[in-house]
Amino acid sequence: MRSRHGQRLSIDDAPGHLATPADSTDFRELLLQVLDNGWDAVLLPEREGQVSSLRVHISHDGWVAVHASEPVELKVAGL
């Protein structure tokens, strides 16, 4: 998936990914890879061009933690 976007560096050399709303399909694919392979991941959402206070930690041990320094509204598609 990284090579489709011109990324030639290894995941060790370039561990971050920037996803825009136009990349929602690729983002879902990456998130599924994280879950399927038991990787750790940290999601840092942005709002209006600024990284928000929300942090989503996905652990290889099978848990997800959501942290925020201020109240946030979480919306889940389909619910």
C-alpha positions in Angstrom: 0.0 0.0 0.0 2.8 2.4 0.8 4.4 2.0 -2.6 1.1 3.0 -4.3 1.6 6.4 -2.7 5.2 6.7 -3.8 6.7 5.7 -0.4 9.9 3.7 -0.9 11.3 3.9 2.6 10.8 1.0 5.0 8.3 1.2 7.8 11.3 1.5 10.2 12.6 4.5 8.4 9.3 6.2 7.9 6.8 4.9 10.5 4.1 7.5 10.0 1.2 7.8 7.5 -0.8 10.9 6.7 -4.4 10.1 5.6 -6.8 12.7 4.2 -10.5 12.3 3.8 -9.9 11.3 0.2 -7.8 8.4 1.5 -10.5 6.7 3.5 -10.3 3.5 1.6 -6.6 3.3 2.1 -6.9 4.2 5.7 -9.4 1.4 6.3 -7.0 -1.0 4.5 -4.1 0.1 6.7 -6.2 -0.2 9.9 -7.2 -3.7 8.9 -3.5 -4.6 8.3 -2.7 -3.3 11.8 -5.5 -5.4 13.4 -4.9 -8.5 11.3 -1.1 -8.5 12.0 -1.3 -7.6 15.7 0.7 -4.4 15.3 0.8 -1.4 17.6 -0.6 1.8 16.2 -1.3 5.3 17.4 -3.9 7.4 15.6 -3.6 11.2 15.8 -6.7 12.8 14.3 -6.6 16.4 13.1 -9.4 19.0 13.0 -9.1 22.2 11.0 -5.5 21.6 10.2 -4.4 21.0 13.8 -3.7 17.7 15.5 -6.5 17.2 18.1 -6.1 16.2 21.7 -7.6 12.8 20.8 -5.2 9.8 20.8 -6.2 6.3 19.9 -3.7 3.6 20.9 -4.2 0.2 19.3 -2.1 -2.5 21.1 -0.8 -5.8 19.7 -2.2 -7.3 22.9 -5.8 -6.8 21.6 -6.9 -3.6 23.4 -7.7 -0.1 22.2 -7.4 3.0 24.4 -8.9 6.4 23.6 -7.4 9.4 25.4 -8.4 13.1 25.2 -7.4 16.2 27.2 -10.8 17.7 26.5 -14.3 16.4 25.8 -14.7 15.0 22.3 -17.7 13.5 20.4 -17.0 10.2 18.8 -19.1 9.2 15.8 -19.1 5.7 14.6 -20.4 5.1 11.1 -23.4 2.8 11.0 -24.5 3.4 14.6 
